[in-house]
Amino acid sequence: MLYKSRSMPRELKVYQYLNTRVKLSEKERKHLYNLRKGYEGEVQFDSLTATLQSDCLILNDLLLLQNRNTFQIDTLIIAPDTVYLFEIKNFDGDYFYDSDRLYTRIPPQSEVTNPLIQLNRTESLLRQLLQKLGCNLPIQALVVFINPKFTLYQAPVNKPFLFPGQIDRYLQRFQFDSPKLNNNHHILANQLTSLHIQEAPFHLPPNYQFHELRKGCTCIKCGAYEMSVMATKCICNSCGEKEISESLIMRNVRELTMLFPEKKITTNNIFEWCGEVLPKRTISRTLKRHMQCKGTKQWRHYEF
């Protein structure tokens, strides 16, 4: 049973928004690519665990703190007799393993961080946290290589690696008859969820200012800055996609709030952010309908 769902990381959202409004540096584009690829791999694994019918609790995307050390868990499955820890990697292409190190196989060969380093650290911190919570269930930790285009040469058989062709077989073990979960398992799941840190720190904080970003409305389908306002709808001149003006306005409100959480949401700010293509009265009416109005006259702004 899914106990905690996964949401797109704030860092990935910010980088995706910025990618449409400013030219990212090569380093930032590479970071965006890695963030997006990692998230896609995690979602792919979620689609597999979602089919489990056994008595277990699935917690996705946990960020926890133990002894002043933060650690992230991609997927945690609480079964009756074991806690399963999965580190998801969406690597693709050919790699080889040598002396506890991982390398790309295609020249120029380069070393990549061995995911076992992160897995071992996460497992150790999780074990300490579980003991603190009074849970003595054993932990089985695995690195899951989710991408079917991934190959690891010289893969050691004694390492906790789960390769694409093994994942379905491994998850089938959860389908077999086993002891049932009790109240203690649900208490543990609730404790871990309550300890989850909502706002993860940025690995590579981007540097941007409001005046530097392109203003305008993008198409929800193709992302083009070619929107025309037709009564209560906006039409993309590039692909023809239609969107209700109210929906487009609130999409831009969420984007502005994500990029500039300290900036007040006002009719004038949204009018400017949307490229001055939507009537102010439409923006004002939409904000009043979907948000709470604070202040009066020139101090009027809106909050969720």
C-alpha positions in Angstrom: 0.0 0.0 0.0 1.3 3.5 -0.9 1.7 5.4 2.4 3.7 8.4 1.2 3.7 9.6 -2.4 6.4 11.3 -4.4 6.3 14.8 -5.7 8.6 16.6 -8.0 11.5 18.2 -6.1 11.3 22.0 -5.7 14.9 22.2 -7.1 13.8 20.5 -10.3 10.8 22.7 -10.6 12.9 25.8 -10.2 15.4 24.7 -12.8 12.7 23.8 -15.3 11.0 27.2 -14.9 14.3 29.0 -15.3 15.2 27.0 -18.4 12.3 28.6 -20.2 13.0 32.2 -19.0 16.8 32.6 -19.0 19.8 31.0 -20.6 21.3 28.5 -18.2 25.0 27.9 -18.0 26.4 24.6 -19.2 26.9 23.5 -15.6 23.3 24.4 -14.8 21.9 22.6 -17.9 23.8 19.5 -16.9 22.5 19.7 -13.4 18.9 20.1 -14.7 19.4 17.1 -16.9 20.6 15.0 -14.0 17.8 16.1 -11.8 15.2 15.3 -14.4 16.7 12.0 -15.3 16.9 11.0 -11.6 13.3 11.9 -11.0 12.1 10.0 -14.1 13.9 6.9 -12.8 12.3 7.2 -9.4 8.8 7.6 -11.0 9.5 4.6 -13.2 10.2 2.5 -10.1 7.1 3.9 -8.4 5.0 2.5 -11.3 6.4 -1.0 -10.5 5.9 -0.9 -6.7 2.4 0.5 -7.2 1.4 -2.9 -8.6 2.3 -4.7 -5.3 -0.8 -6.3 -3.7 1.0 -7.6 -0.6 0.7 -6.3 2.9 3.4 -3.7 3.0 3.8 0.1 3.3 5.5 2.1 0.6 7.1 5.4 1.5 8.6 7.4 -1.4 11.0 10.3 -1.2 12.0 10.7 2.4 14.4 13.4 3.6 15.4 12.6 7.2 17.7 13.9 9.9 19.8 11.8 12.2 22.6 13.1 14.4 22.6 16.4 12.5 23.1 14.5 9.2 20.5 14.7 6.5 19.9 11.7 4.3 17.5 10.9 1.5 15.6 7.7 0.8 14.3 7.2 -2.7 11.9 4.3 -1.7 11.3 2.6 1.6 9.1 -0.5 1.9 8.0 -1.6 5.3 7.2 -5.3 5.2 6.2 -7.4 8.2 9.7 -8.7 8.9 12.1 -6.4 7.0 12.5 -2.8 6.0 13.6 -2.5 2.4 15.7 0.5 1.3 16.0 1.2 -2.4 18.5 3.7 -4.0 17.3 4.3 -7.5 19.8 5.1 -10.3 18.8 5.9 -13.8 22.2 5.4 -15.4 22.2 4.5 -19.1 25.0 3.1 -21.4 27.9 0.9 -20.6 29.9 0.9 -17.4 32.4 -1.4 -15.7 33.2 -2.2 -12.1 36.8 -2.4 -10.9 38.2 -2.4 -7.4 35.0 -1.0 -5.8 35.0 1.8 -8.4 32.5 2.5 -11.2 33.7 3.8 -14.6 32.1 4.7 -17.9 33.2 2.2 -20.6 33.1 4.4 -23.7 36.3 6.5 -24.0 37.2 8.8 -22.5 36.6 6.5 -19.6 35.8 8.4 -16.4 35.0 7.4 -12.8 31.5 8.1 -11.5 30.5 8.0 -7.8 29.9 4.5 -6.7 26.2 4.4 -5.5 27.2 2.0 -2.8 28.9 4.8 -0.9 25.6 6.7 -0.7 23.6 3.5 0.0 25.9 2.5 2.9 25.7 6.0 4.5 21.9 6.0 4.1 21.5 2.5 5.6 23.7 3.4 8.6 21.8 6.6 9.4 18.4 4.8 8.8 19.4 2.0 11.2 20.4 4.5 13.9 17.1 6.4 13.4 15.0 3.1 13.6 16.8 2.1 16.8 16.0 5.6 18.2 12.3 5.0 17.3 12.4 1.6 19.0 12.3 -0.4 15.8 14.5 -3.5 15.5 13.5 -4.7 12.1 16.5 -5.7 9.9 17.2 -3.5 6.8 17.8 -4.8 3.3 19.4 -2.1 1.2 19.7 -2.3 -2.6 20.9 -0.1 -5.5 18.3 -0.4 -8.3 19.5 0.3 -11.8 16.1 1.1 -13.4 17.2 1.9 -16.9 16.9 -1.0 -19.4 19.7 0.5 -21.5 22.2 0.2 -18.6 24.9 -2.5 -18.6 27.5 -3.0 -15.9 30.5 -5.1 -17.0 32.5 -7.1 -14.4 29.6 -6.7 -11.9 30.4 -8.4 -8.6 27.9 -11.0 -7.6 28.2 -10.1 -3.9 27.2 -6.5 -4.1 23.6 -5.3 -3.4 22.8 -4.4 -7.0 19.5 -4.9 -8.7 19.7 -4.8 -12.5 16.8 -4.0 -14.9 16.1 -7.6 -15.8 15.9 -8.6 -12.1 13.6 -6.0 -10.7 10.2 -7.7 -11.5 11.5 -11.0 -10.1 12.7 -9.3 -7.0 9.4 -7.5 -6.4 7.5 -10.7 -6.8 8.8 -11.8 -3.4 6.4 -9.3 -1.9 3.5 -11.0 -3.5 3.9 -14.3 -1.6 2.0 -15.0 1.5 3.7 -13.5 4.6 2.9 -12.3 8.1 0.5 -9.4 8.2 1.5 -5.9 9.2 0.5 -4.9 12.7 -0.1 -1.5 14.4 3.6 -1.1 15.1 4.4 -1.0 11.4 1.8 1.7 10.8 3.2 3.7 13.8 6.7 3.5 12.3 5.4 4.7 8.9 3.7 7.6 10.5 6.8 8.5 12.5 9.0 8.5 9.5 6.5 10.5 7.5 6.2 13.1 10.3 10.0 13.4 10.4 10.2 14.1 6.7 11.9 17.4 5.9 9.7 19.3 3.4 12.2 21.7 1.9 15.3 20.0 0.7 18.4 22.2 0.3 19.6 23.0 -3.2 22.6 21.1 -4.3 23.6 23.9 -6.8 21.6 27.1 -6.1 21.0 29.1 -9.3 21.6 32.8 -9.2 18.9 34.8 -10.9 17.0 38.1 -10.5 13.4 39.1 -11.4 14.5 41.6 -14.1 16.7 39.0 -15.8 14.0 36.6 -16.6 11.9 36.6 -19.7 8.3 37.7 -19.1 5.3 36.1 -20.8 3.0 33.1 -20.8 4.1 29.7 -22.1 1.9 27.1 -23.7 1.1 24.3 -21.3 1.6 21.8 -24.1 4.6 22.9 -26.2 6.1 25.6 -24.0 6.1 28.3 -26.7 5.8 32.0 -25.8 3.1 32.5 -28.4 -0.2 32.9 -26.5 -3.1 34.9 -27.7 -6.0 35.9 -25.5 -9.5 35.1 -26.9 -12.2 36.0 -24.5 -11.9 33.6 -21.5 -9.4 31.3 -23.3 -5.7 31.6 -24.3 -4.6 29.9 -27.6 -1.1 28.9 -28.5 -0.3 30.3 -32.0 2.4 27.6 -32.3 0.5 24.3 -31.6 -3.1 25.5 -31.3 -3.5 24.3 -27.7 -6.2 26.1 -25.7 -6.2 26.9 -22.0 -8.7 28.7 -19.8 -7.3 32.1 -18.9 -7.9 31.4 -15.2 -5.9 28.2 -15.4 -3.0 30.0 -17.2 -3.0 32.8 -14.6 -2.8 30.5 -11.6 -0.1 28.4 -13.4 2.0 31.6 -13.6 1.2 32.5 -10.0 2.6 29.1 -8.9 5.6 29.6 -11.0 6.3 33.1 -9.7 5.8 31.9 -6.1 8.2 29.1 -6.6 10.9 31.2 -8.1 10.4 34.2 -5.8 8.8 33.0 -2.6 9.4 36.4 -0.9 7.7 38.4 -3.7 4.1 39.5 -3.0 1.5 38.3 -5.4 -0.3 41.4 -6.7 -2.3 42.1 -9.9 0.5 44.3 -11.2 3.2 41.7 -10.5 1.3 39.0 -12.3 0.4 41.3 -15.2 4.1 42.0 -15.7 5.1 38.4 -15.2 2.6 37.2 -17.9 4.0 39.7 -20.4 1.2 42.2 -20.1 -1.0 40.1 -22.5 -3.9 39.4 -20.1 -6.3 42.1 -18.9 -5.7 43.3 -15.3 -9.3 42.9 -14.5 -9.1 39.2 -15.5 -6.0 38.7 -13.3 -7.6 40.5 -10.4 -10.8 38.5 -10.6 -8.8 35.2 -10.8 -6.7 36.1 -7.8 -9.7 37.0 -5.7 -11.4 33.7 -6.6 -8.4 31.4 -5.8 -6.5 33.2 -3.1 -7.0 35.2 0.0 -6.9 39.0 -0.3 -4.7 40.8 2.2 -4.4 44.5 2.7 -6.2 47.3 0.9 -5.5 49.8 -1.9 -1.8 50.0 -2.8 -1.0 47.4 -0.1 -3.4 44.8 -1.5 -1.8 41.4 -2.2 -2.9 37.8 -2.3 -1.8 34.6 -0.5 -2.7 31.0 -0.7 
